[in-house]
């Protein structure tokens, strides 16, 4: 997941997701075979927004662990303000647009996205550990 910030306006790029987890989120996706995490982030942002991004900074990592199966889902977080290209209006993933970060609290965010925001906007955290299951609320602990 990548937070793209426009240095001139202070706004961040969000995607109004229609698939998987719905609501506003930063662009991101899955790593393909033979692809690095950074290359994956760059590719996903291009596919979902039309923008070419560079000079990604690591914001942290989130380890989600299923409470009973113990399988893991790992989310790598990046940010950048170095981009070029023409912003798409939307893809099959959803529409994309710039928003003031303070306005995020007034929007319908995708599942757990509000819990990811401190990792992007604060240097206080570098890692979070989350537990989840189908029948209990998710819990996220910052490290």
Protein Blocks (a to p, Z undefined) as FASTA:
>chain_A
ZZdddfknopacddddfbhjecjddddddddehiafklmmmmmmmmmnopacehiacfbd
cddddfklopacdddddddfbdedjddfbdfkbccddddfklmmmpccdehklmmmmmmm
pckbcbdcddddfkbccddddZZ
